[in-house]
Amino acid sequence: MARFTDKVVLITGGGSGLGRATAVRLAEEGARLALVDVSEAGLADTLAALPGGTEAHTVVADVSKDEDVDRYVTETVAKFGRIDGFFNNAGIEGKQNLTEDFTSAEFDRVVAINLRGVFLGLERVLKVMREQGSGYVVNTASVGGIRGIGNQSGYAAAKHGVVGLTRNSAIEYGQYGIRVNAIAPGAIWTPMVENSMKQLDPENPRKAAEEFIQVNPTKRYGEAHEIAAVVAFLLSDDASYINATVVPIDGGQSAKY
Ligand code: NAD
């Protein structure tokens, strides 16, 4: 039997990249989906990519806003009655700059979405899961949450914070049958990474991308479906004794930094 038959999975950042690939993977395994994103167009494209017959509900919401998070959780429970899996994934890359040039406004913007947004999701969804007595969570951190990369004050602070939130909530909620883990993707080819390359070299982002990946032992970018496979594992009963971990999915890159 498919691992996610009758399971309800909530995905933030479901309108692109890793969120979309995970939505497709979970739907292929039978999940019913609640998909959250600021981009209505992105959500529509994800719906179009899902296998026919998938039960999916979309919510246009900003994960950094309390009232939007209330709404996406309330709508998911109203529609499906429960939340079995939560992929707490929405995020932005932020500007790349030396710390002295980063600006506090940009720091606040990145942390609001990448860290506060993850906390707000945990705050609401863990309550639902505790009341139902089960549930699995995967938060999206980054290699930039377990190693220093440079020029990313806001992103580094937020993603290290996501690792902290993961460990904290995992040890709190393990007793309620809830597991909380994080993934630490390396360079995965999505619109976010394409934007980062445009920042590195606006004239020739393709060249920047080729140079950037040379640090990776595999000499290639990861693909979103390679993240989706691991998220599906962590959100399934196959990972029943994995809790509070941070799983690098990076072709070995984090071993080198
Ligand atoms: P992406 O840009 O393709 O997708 C991110 C999605 O999040 C977009 O659909 C965007 O509209 C949405 N989003 C942005 N701000 C939002 C907000 N405030 N509220 C709701 N939705 C919002 O990027 P991706 O590569 O799929 O990134 C997904 C996650 O993976 C992010 O947290 C990112 O930091 C993390 N990550 C990505 C990589 C990579 O190489 N692609 C590496 C490490 C970590």
py3Dmol code that shows the C-alpha trace and the ligand (Angstrom):
import py3Dmol

protein = """\
ATOM      1  CA  MET A   1       0.000   0.000   0.000  1.00  0.00           C
ATOM      2  CA  ALA A   2       1.186   3.525  -0.720  1.00  0.00           C
ATOM      3  CA  ARG A   3       2.763   5.044   2.383  1.00  0.00           C
ATOM      4  CA  PHE A   4       0.551   8.145   2.423  1.00  0.00           C
ATOM      5  CA  THR A   5      -2.869   6.703   1.628  1.00  0.00           C
ATOM      6  CA  ASP A   6      -5.426   8.705   3.659  1.00  0.00           C
ATOM      7  CA  LYS A   7      -2.660  10.880   5.160  1.00  0.00           C
ATOM      8  CA  VAL A   8      -2.973  14.661   5.182  1.00  0.00           C
ATOM      9  CA  VAL A   9       0.226  16.604   4.566  1.00  0.00           C
ATOM     10  CA  LEU A  10       0.583  20.372   4.834  1.00  0.00           C
ATOM     11  CA  ILE A  11       3.370  21.970   2.775  1.00  0.00           C
ATOM     12  CA  THR A  12       4.508  25.585   2.932  1.00  0.00           C
ATOM     13  CA  GLY A  13       6.355  26.972  -0.053  1.00  0.00           C
ATOM     14  CA  GLY A  14       4.231  24.521  -2.027  1.00  0.00           C
ATOM     15  CA  GLY A  15       4.198  26.787  -5.079  1.00  0.00           C
ATOM     16  CA  SER A  16       7.724  26.087  -6.324  1.00  0.00           C
ATOM     17  CA  GLY A  17      10.955  24.116  -6.047  1.00  0.00           C
ATOM     18  CA  LEU A  18      11.277  21.708  -3.138  1.00  0.00           C
ATOM     19  CA  GLY A  19       7.711  22.225  -1.938  1.00  0.00           C
ATOM     20  CA  ARG A  20       6.241  21.422  -5.341  1.00  0.00           C
ATOM     21  CA  ALA A  21       8.445  18.372  -5.892  1.00  0.00           C
ATOM     22  CA  THR A  22       7.491  17.056  -2.469  1.00  0.00           C
ATOM     23  CA  ALA A  23       3.805  17.670  -3.164  1.00  0.00           C
ATOM     24  CA  VAL A  24       4.092  15.607  -6.346  1.00  0.00           C
ATOM     25  CA  ARG A  25       6.005  12.811  -4.606  1.00  0.00           C
ATOM     26  CA  LEU A  26       3.555  12.592  -1.695  1.00  0.00           C
ATOM     27  CA  ALA A  27       0.546  12.726  -4.001  1.00  0.00           C
ATOM     28  CA  GLU A  28       2.030   9.842  -6.002  1.00  0.00           C
ATOM     29  CA  GLU A  29       2.120   7.956  -2.693  1.00  0.00           C
ATOM     30  CA  GLY A  30      -1.532   8.715  -1.963  1.00  0.00           C
ATOM     31  CA  ALA A  31      -1.433  11.837   0.237  1.00  0.00           C
ATOM     32  CA  ARG A  32      -4.109  14.483   0.493  1.00  0.00           C
ATOM     33  CA  LEU A  33      -2.435  17.883   0.422  1.00  0.00           C
ATOM     34  CA  ALA A  34      -2.783  21.373   1.820  1.00  0.00           C
ATOM     35  CA  LEU A  35      -0.452  23.660  -0.114  1.00  0.00           C
ATOM     36  CA  VAL A  36       0.526  27.096   1.160  1.00  0.00           C
ATOM     37  CA  ASP A  37       2.414  29.831  -0.680  1.00  0.00           C
ATOM     38  CA  VAL A  38       2.449  33.617  -1.179  1.00  0.00           C
ATOM     39  CA  SER A  39       2.316  32.960  -4.896  1.00  0.00           C
ATOM     40  CA  GLU A  40      -1.140  32.104  -6.192  1.00  0.00           C
ATOM     41  CA  ALA A  41       0.314  31.413  -9.638  1.00  0.00           C
ATOM     42  CA  GLY A  42       2.881  29.051  -8.145  1.00  0.00           C
ATOM     43  CA  LEU A  43       0.168  27.119  -6.342  1.00  0.00           C
ATOM     44  CA  ALA A  44      -1.825  26.834  -9.557  1.00  0.00           C
ATOM     45  CA  ASP A  45       1.227  25.395 -11.342  1.00  0.00           C
ATOM     46  CA  THR A  46       1.743  22.890  -8.531  1.00  0.00           C
ATOM     47  CA  LEU A  47      -1.887  21.786  -8.733  1.00  0.00           C
ATOM     48  CA  ALA A  48      -1.410  21.249 -12.462  1.00  0.00           C
ATOM     49  CA  ALA A  49       1.660  19.080 -11.777  1.00  0.00           C
ATOM     50  CA  LEU A  50      -0.137  16.732  -9.346  1.00  0.00           C
ATOM     51  CA  PRO A  51      -1.334  13.320 -10.475  1.00  0.00           C
ATOM     52  CA  GLY A  52      -4.990  13.267 -11.537  1.00  0.00           C
ATOM     53  CA  GLY A  53      -7.415  12.618  -8.700  1.00  0.00           C
ATOM     54  CA  THR A  54      -5.188  14.118  -5.991  1.00  0.00           C
ATOM     55  CA  GLU A  55      -7.194  15.807  -3.253  1.00  0.00           C
ATOM     56  CA  ALA A  56      -5.492  19.165  -2.705  1.00  0.00           C
ATOM     57  CA  HIS A  57      -6.432  22.434  -1.041  1.00  0.00           C
ATOM     58  CA  THR A  58      -4.441  25.617  -1.628  1.00  0.00           C
ATOM     59  CA  VAL A  59      -4.042  28.593   0.691  1.00  0.00           C
ATOM     60  CA  VAL A  60      -2.421  31.846  -0.382  1.00  0.00           C
ATOM     61  CA  ALA A  61      -0.654  32.971   2.778  1.00  0.00           C
ATOM     62  CA  ASP A  62       2.511  34.638   4.043  1.00  0.00           C
ATOM     63  CA  VAL A  63       4.204  32.342   6.573  1.00  0.00           C
ATOM     64  CA  SER A  64       5.700  35.284   8.448  1.00  0.00           C
ATOM     65  CA  LYS A  65       2.272  36.683   9.403  1.00  0.00           C
ATOM     66  CA  ASP A  66       0.448  35.328  12.443  1.00  0.00           C
ATOM     67  CA  GLU A  67      -3.017  35.743  10.955  1.00  0.00           C
ATOM     68  CA  ASP A  68      -2.007  34.006   7.712  1.00  0.00           C
ATOM     69  CA  VAL A  69      -0.561  31.048   9.630  1.00  0.00           C
ATOM     70  CA  ASP A  70      -3.744  30.811  11.707  1.00  0.00           C
ATOM     71  CA  ARG A  71      -5.671  30.747   8.451  1.00  0.00           C
ATOM     72  CA  TYR A  72      -3.636  28.049   6.715  1.00  0.00           C
ATOM     73  CA  VAL A  73      -3.811  25.769   9.745  1.00  0.00           C
ATOM     74  CA  THR A  74      -7.516  26.410  10.364  1.00  0.00           C
ATOM     75  CA  GLU A  75      -8.390  25.839   6.707  1.00  0.00           C
ATOM     76  CA  THR A  76      -6.386  22.612   6.573  1.00  0.00           C
ATOM     77  CA  VAL A  77      -8.095  21.191   9.661  1.00  0.00           C
ATOM     78  CA  ALA A  78     -11.507  22.378   8.443  1.00  0.00           C
ATOM     79  CA  LYS A  79     -10.973  20.717   5.073  1.00  0.00           C
ATOM     80  CA  PHE A  80      -9.291  17.460   6.117  1.00  0.00           C
ATOM     81  CA  GLY A  81      -9.885  17.123   9.878  1.00  0.00           C
ATOM     82  CA  ARG A  82      -6.232  16.474  10.761  1.00  0.00           C
ATOM     83  CA  ILE A  83      -2.583  17.086   9.862  1.00  0.00           C
ATOM     84  CA  ASP A  84      -0.434  13.951   9.657  1.00  0.00           C
ATOM     85  CA  GLY A  85       2.614  15.514   8.067  1.00  0.00           C
ATOM     86  CA  PHE A  86       3.959  19.052   7.973  1.00  0.00           C
ATOM     87  CA  PHE A  87       6.694  20.154   5.549  1.00  0.00           C
ATOM     88  CA  ASN A  88       7.591  23.541   7.056  1.00  0.00           C
ATOM     89  CA  ASN A  89       9.567  24.695   4.084  1.00  0.00           C
ATOM     90  CA  ALA A  90       8.819  28.177   2.719  1.00  0.00           C
ATOM     91  CA  GLY A  91      11.872  30.409   2.529  1.00  0.00           C
ATOM     92  CA  ILE A  92      13.756  33.059   0.595  1.00  0.00           C
ATOM     93  CA  GLU A  93      17.425  33.391  -0.277  1.00  0.00           C
ATOM     94  CA  GLY A  94      17.867  37.035   0.769  1.00  0.00           C
ATOM     95  CA  LYS A  95      20.547  39.387  -0.430  1.00  0.00           C
ATOM     96  CA  GLN A  96      24.197  38.375  -0.523  1.00  0.00           C
ATOM     97  CA  ASN A  97      26.453  40.906   1.139  1.00  0.00           C
ATOM     98  CA  LEU A  98      29.254  41.289   3.638  1.00  0.00           C
ATOM     99  CA  THR A  99      27.872  41.613   7.145  1.00  0.00           C
ATOM    100  CA  GLU A 100      28.753  45.332   7.321  1.00  0.00           C
ATOM    101  CA  ASP A 101      26.670  45.938   4.204  1.00  0.00           C
ATOM    102  CA  PHE A 102      23.870  43.493   4.942  1.00  0.00           C
ATOM    103  CA  THR A 103      21.461  46.046   6.563  1.00  0.00           C
ATOM    104  CA  SER A 104      19.205  45.399   9.499  1.00  0.00           C
ATOM    105  CA  ALA A 105      16.114  45.736   7.304  1.00  0.00           C
ATOM    106  CA  GLU A 106      17.251  42.859   5.096  1.00  0.00           C
ATOM    107  CA  PHE A 107      18.207  40.825   8.168  1.00  0.00           C
ATOM    108  CA  ASP A 108      14.701  41.322   9.599  1.00  0.00           C
ATOM    109  CA  ARG A 109      13.062  40.402   6.276  1.00  0.00           C
ATOM    110  CA  VAL A 110      14.955  37.137   5.868  1.00  0.00           C
ATOM    111  CA  VAL A 111      14.598  36.122   9.508  1.00  0.00           C
ATOM    112  CA  ALA A 112      10.867  36.944   9.475  1.00  0.00           C
ATOM    113  CA  ILE A 113      10.181  34.445   6.691  1.00  0.00           C
ATOM    114  CA  ASN A 114      12.893  31.824   7.202  1.00  0.00           C
ATOM    115  CA  LEU A 115      12.857  31.612  10.994  1.00  0.00           C
ATOM    116  CA  ARG A 116       9.778  33.323  12.416  1.00  0.00           C
ATOM    117  CA  GLY A 117       7.695  31.666   9.700  1.00  0.00           C
ATOM    118  CA  VAL A 118       8.994  28.233  10.713  1.00  0.00           C
ATOM    119  CA  PHE A 119       8.288  28.960  14.378  1.00  0.00           C
ATOM    120  CA  LEU A 120       4.734  30.171  13.681  1.00  0.00           C
ATOM    121  CA  GLY A 121       4.027  26.998  11.721  1.00  0.00           C
ATOM    122  CA  LEU A 122       5.397  24.813  14.523  1.00  0.00           C
ATOM    123  CA  GLU A 123       3.463  26.741  17.138  1.00  0.00           C
ATOM    124  CA  ARG A 124       0.112  26.101  15.445  1.00  0.00           C
ATOM    125  CA  VAL A 125       0.661  22.678  13.873  1.00  0.00           C
ATOM    126  CA  LEU A 126       2.257  21.004  16.901  1.00  0.00           C
ATOM    127  CA  LYS A 127      -0.845  21.900  18.916  1.00  0.00           C
ATOM    128  CA  VAL A 128      -3.032  20.126  16.345  1.00  0.00           C
ATOM    129  CA  MET A 129      -0.695  17.121  16.307  1.00  0.00           C
ATOM    130  CA  ARG A 130      -0.516  16.901  20.103  1.00  0.00           C
ATOM    131  CA  GLU A 131      -4.297  16.940  20.327  1.00  0.00           C
ATOM    132  CA  GLN A 132      -4.579  14.168  17.728  1.00  0.00           C
ATOM    133  CA  GLY A 133      -1.691  12.249  19.365  1.00  0.00           C
ATOM    134  CA  SER A 134       0.464  11.856  16.249  1.00  0.00           C
ATOM    135  CA  GLY A 135       2.231  13.693  13.477  1.00  0.00           C
ATOM    136  CA  TYR A 136       5.553  14.085  11.718  1.00  0.00           C
ATOM    137  CA  VAL A 137       7.293  17.364  10.874  1.00  0.00           C
ATOM    138  CA  VAL A 138      10.155  18.233   8.552  1.00  0.00           C
ATOM    139  CA  ASN A 139      11.586  21.746   8.740  1.00  0.00           C
ATOM    140  CA  THR A 140      13.725  23.010   5.878  1.00  0.00           C
ATOM    141  CA  ALA A 141      17.086  24.248   7.134  1.00  0.00           C
ATOM    142  CA  SER A 142      20.091  24.321   4.799  1.00  0.00           C
ATOM    143  CA  VAL A 143      23.772  23.519   4.599  1.00  0.00           C
ATOM    144  CA  GLY A 144      23.894  27.208   5.559  1.00  0.00           C
ATOM    145  CA  GLY A 145      22.252  26.162   8.858  1.00  0.00           C
ATOM    146  CA  ILE A 146      25.021  23.741   9.840  1.00  0.00           C
ATOM    147  CA  ARG A 147      28.079  25.366   8.217  1.00  0.00           C
ATOM    148  CA  GLY A 148      29.222  28.894   7.441  1.00  0.00           C
ATOM    149  CA  ILE A 149      28.906  29.937   3.808  1.00  0.00           C
ATOM    150  CA  GLY A 150      29.516  33.694   4.012  1.00  0.00           C
ATOM    151  CA  ASN A 151      27.726  36.787   2.723  1.00  0.00           C
ATOM    152  CA  GLN A 152      24.440  35.526   4.146  1.00  0.00           C
ATOM    153  CA  SER A 153      23.984  36.980   7.652  1.00  0.00           C
ATOM    154  CA  GLY A 154      20.206  36.746   7.645  1.00  0.00           C
ATOM    155  CA  TYR A 155      20.012  33.364   5.939  1.00  0.00           C
ATOM    156  CA  ALA A 156      22.711  31.829   8.168  1.00  0.00           C
ATOM    157  CA  ALA A 157      21.101  33.131  11.354  1.00  0.00           C
ATOM    158  CA  ALA A 158      17.663  31.949  10.283  1.00  0.00           C
ATOM    159  CA  LYS A 159      18.731  28.488   9.122  1.00  0.00           C
ATOM    160  CA  HIS A 160      20.878  27.843  12.219  1.00  0.00           C
ATOM    161  CA  GLY A 161      17.776  28.933  14.124  1.00  0.00           C
ATOM    162  CA  VAL A 162      15.647  26.390  12.259  1.00  0.00           C
ATOM    163  CA  VAL A 163      18.031  23.673  13.451  1.00  0.00           C
ATOM    164  CA  GLY A 164      17.580  24.938  17.017  1.00  0.00           C
ATOM    165  CA  LEU A 165      13.795  25.015  16.705  1.00  0.00           C
ATOM    166  CA  THR A 166      13.856  21.483  15.306  1.00  0.00           C
ATOM    167  CA  ARG A 167      15.841  20.044  18.205  1.00  0.00           C
ATOM    168  CA  ASN A 168      13.824  22.001  20.749  1.00  0.00           C
ATOM    169  CA  SER A 169      10.399  20.914  19.513  1.00  0.00           C
ATOM    170  CA  ALA A 170      11.562  17.346  18.844  1.00  0.00           C
ATOM    171  CA  ILE A 171      12.564  16.809  22.451  1.00  0.00           C
ATOM    172  CA  GLU A 172       9.361  18.457  23.686  1.00  0.00           C
ATOM    173  CA  TYR A 173       6.940  16.511  21.493  1.00  0.00           C
ATOM    174  CA  GLY A 174       8.527  13.048  21.184  1.00  0.00           C
ATOM    175  CA  GLN A 175       6.443  11.958  24.178  1.00  0.00           C
ATOM    176  CA  TYR A 176       3.249  12.708  22.223  1.00  0.00           C
ATOM    177  CA  GLY A 177       4.079  10.442  19.284  1.00  0.00           C
ATOM    178  CA  ILE A 178       5.352  13.350  17.224  1.00  0.00           C
ATOM    179  CA  ARG A 179       8.689  13.432  15.417  1.00  0.00           C
ATOM    180  CA  VAL A 180      10.370  16.651  14.264  1.00  0.00           C
ATOM    181  CA  ASN A 181      13.371  16.592  11.937  1.00  0.00           C
ATOM    182  CA  ALA A 182      15.101  19.013   9.607  1.00  0.00           C
ATOM    183  CA  ILE A 183      16.689  18.688   6.209  1.00  0.00           C
ATOM    184  CA  ALA A 184      19.804  20.593   5.218  1.00  0.00           C
ATOM    185  CA  PRO A 185      19.800  20.771   1.420  1.00  0.00           C
ATOM    186  CA  GLY A 186      22.944  21.822  -0.405  1.00  0.00           C
ATOM    187  CA  ALA A 187      22.678  23.440  -3.819  1.00  0.00           C
ATOM    188  CA  ILE A 188      19.461  22.181  -5.388  1.00  0.00           C
ATOM    189  CA  TRP A 189      18.518  23.592  -8.769  1.00  0.00           C
ATOM    190  CA  THR A 190      15.341  25.608  -8.110  1.00  0.00           C
ATOM    191  CA  PRO A 191      14.240  29.201  -8.855  1.00  0.00           C
ATOM    192  CA  MET A 192      15.839  30.228  -5.548  1.00  0.00           C
ATOM    193  CA  VAL A 193      19.275  29.066  -6.636  1.00  0.00           C
ATOM    194  CA  GLU A 194      18.835  30.620 -10.055  1.00  0.00           C
ATOM    195  CA  ASN A 195      18.136  33.946  -8.294  1.00  0.00           C
ATOM    196  CA  SER A 196      21.247  33.535  -6.147  1.00  0.00           C
ATOM    197  CA  MET A 197      23.360  33.034  -9.251  1.00  0.00           C
ATOM    198  CA  LYS A 198      21.904  36.207 -10.776  1.00  0.00           C
ATOM    199  CA  GLN A 199      23.066  38.020  -7.638  1.00  0.00           C
ATOM    200  CA  LEU A 200      26.556  36.502  -7.845  1.00  0.00           C
ATOM    201  CA  ASP A 201      27.006  37.442 -11.489  1.00  0.00           C
ATOM    202  CA  PRO A 202      24.180  39.423 -13.095  1.00  0.00           C
ATOM    203  CA  GLU A 203      26.013  39.388 -16.431  1.00  0.00           C
ATOM    204  CA  ASN A 204      26.608  35.666 -16.578  1.00  0.00           C
ATOM    205  CA  PRO A 205      24.607  33.682 -13.995  1.00  0.00           C
ATOM    206  CA  ARG A 206      25.164  30.430 -15.883  1.00  0.00           C
ATOM    207  CA  LYS A 207      28.942  30.762 -15.519  1.00  0.00           C
ATOM    208  CA  ALA A 208      28.519  31.641 -11.831  1.00  0.00           C
ATOM    209  CA  ALA A 209      26.415  28.523 -11.387  1.00  0.00           C
ATOM    210  CA  GLU A 210      29.025  26.315 -13.028  1.00  0.00           C
ATOM    211  CA  GLU A 211      31.817  27.732 -10.863  1.00  0.00           C
ATOM    212  CA  PHE A 212      29.761  27.583  -7.684  1.00  0.00           C
ATOM    213  CA  ILE A 213      29.056  23.855  -7.963  1.00  0.00           C
ATOM    214  CA  GLN A 214      32.726  22.907  -8.348  1.00  0.00           C
ATOM    215  CA  VAL A 215      32.999  22.838  -4.531  1.00  0.00           C
ATOM    216  CA  ASN A 216      30.569  19.929  -4.496  1.00  0.00           C
ATOM    217  CA  PRO A 217      32.050  16.394  -4.541  1.00  0.00           C
ATOM    218  CA  THR A 218      29.460  15.339  -7.136  1.00  0.00           C
ATOM    219  CA  LYS A 219      30.125  18.421  -9.340  1.00  0.00           C
ATOM    220  CA  ARG A 220      26.413  18.761  -9.975  1.00  0.00           C
ATOM    221  CA  TYR A 221      23.350  20.448  -8.520  1.00  0.00           C
ATOM    222  CA  GLY A 222      20.818  18.353  -6.701  1.00  0.00           C
ATOM    223  CA  GLU A 223      17.350  18.042  -8.173  1.00  0.00           C
ATOM    224  CA  ALA A 224      14.180  18.829  -6.263  1.00  0.00           C
ATOM    225  CA  HIS A 225      12.909  15.254  -6.528  1.00  0.00           C
ATOM    226  CA  GLU A 226      16.034  14.114  -4.647  1.00  0.00           C
ATOM    227  CA  ILE A 227      14.924  16.246  -1.706  1.00  0.00           C
ATOM    228  CA  ALA A 228      11.309  15.113  -2.026  1.00  0.00           C
ATOM    229  CA  ALA A 229      12.326  11.471  -1.658  1.00  0.00           C
ATOM    230  CA  VAL A 230      14.015  12.157   1.689  1.00  0.00           C
ATOM    231  CA  VAL A 231      11.186  14.345   2.965  1.00  0.00           C
ATOM    232  CA  ALA A 232       8.704  11.603   2.061  1.00  0.00           C
ATOM    233  CA  PHE A 233      10.821   9.114   4.014  1.00  0.00           C
ATOM    234  CA  LEU A 234      11.031  11.383   7.084  1.00  0.00           C
ATOM    235  CA  LEU A 235       7.266  12.047   6.978  1.00  0.00           C
ATOM    236  CA  SER A 236       6.498   8.331   6.723  1.00  0.00           C
ATOM    237  CA  ASP A 237       6.400   5.491   9.259  1.00  0.00           C
ATOM    238  CA  ASP A 238       9.617   4.191   7.676  1.00  0.00           C
ATOM    239  CA  ALA A 239      11.418   6.849   9.735  1.00  0.00           C
ATOM    240  CA  SER A 240       9.580   5.899  12.942  1.00  0.00           C
ATOM    241  CA  TYR A 241      12.615   6.215  15.256  1.00  0.00           C
ATOM    242  CA  ILE A 242      14.262   9.219  13.618  1.00  0.00           C
ATOM    243  CA  ASN A 243      13.684  12.319  15.711  1.00  0.00           C
ATOM    244  CA  ALA A 244      15.535  15.627  16.216  1.00  0.00           C
ATOM    245  CA  THR A 245      17.974  14.967  13.380  1.00  0.00           C
ATOM    246  CA  VAL A 246      19.239  17.290  10.678  1.00  0.00           C
ATOM    247  CA  VAL A 247      19.730  15.377   7.446  1.00  0.00           C
ATOM    248  CA  PRO A 248      22.161  16.893   4.932  1.00  0.00           C
ATOM    249  CA  ILE A 249      21.073  16.291   1.333  1.00  0.00           C
ATOM    250  CA  ASP A 250      23.986  17.878  -0.422  1.00  0.00           C
ATOM    251  CA  GLY A 251      26.086  15.396  -2.365  1.00  0.00           C
ATOM    252  CA  GLY A 252      28.637  15.536   0.443  1.00  0.00           C
ATOM    253  CA  GLN A 253      29.208  19.282   0.264  1.00  0.00           C
ATOM    254  CA  SER A 254      28.919  19.907   4.026  1.00  0.00           C
ATOM    255  CA  ALA A 255      31.799  17.515   4.703  1.00  0.00           C
ATOM    256  CA  LYS A 256      34.116  19.866   2.789  1.00  0.00           C
ATOM    257  CA  TYR A 257      33.316  23.338   4.145  1.00  0.00           C
TER     258      TYR A 257
END
"""
ligand_1 = """\
44
NAD
P 11.798 28.335 -4.383
O 12.032 29.790 -4.494
O 11.704 27.514 -5.604
O 10.478 28.038 -3.537
C 10.196 28.749 -2.350
C 8.696 28.991 -2.279
O 8.412 29.665 -1.041
C 8.192 29.897 -3.404
O 7.056 29.316 -4.016
C 7.826 31.183 -2.699
O 6.747 31.878 -3.298
C 7.475 30.680 -1.320
N 7.562 31.736 -0.317
C 8.524 32.686 -0.202
N 8.232 33.508 0.811
C 7.060 33.064 1.346
C 6.251 33.512 2.415
N 6.573 34.590 3.141
N 5.124 32.813 2.707
C 4.767 31.747 1.948
N 5.503 31.287 0.917
C 6.639 31.941 0.627
O 12.951 27.807 -3.449
P 13.329 26.334 -2.940
O 14.701 26.077 -3.381
O 12.250 25.360 -3.240
O 13.377 26.611 -1.377
C 12.543 25.944 -0.445
C 13.246 25.927 0.892
O 14.463 25.202 0.755
C 13.637 27.300 1.430
O 13.406 27.327 2.830
C 15.118 27.368 1.143
O 15.809 28.224 2.023
C 15.508 25.931 1.331
N 16.780 25.563 0.711
C 16.905 25.535 -0.645
C 18.122 25.170 -1.191
C 18.343 25.092 -2.664
O 19.482 24.892 -3.071
N 17.327 25.232 -3.498
C 19.195 24.847 -0.351
C 19.014 24.886 1.015
C 17.802 25.239 1.536
"""
view = py3Dmol.view(width=600, height=400)
view.addModel(protein, "pdb")
view.setStyle({"model": 0}, {"cartoon": {"style": "trace"}})
view.addModel(ligand_1, "xyz")
view.setStyle({"model": 1}, {"stick": {}})
view.zoomTo()
view.show()
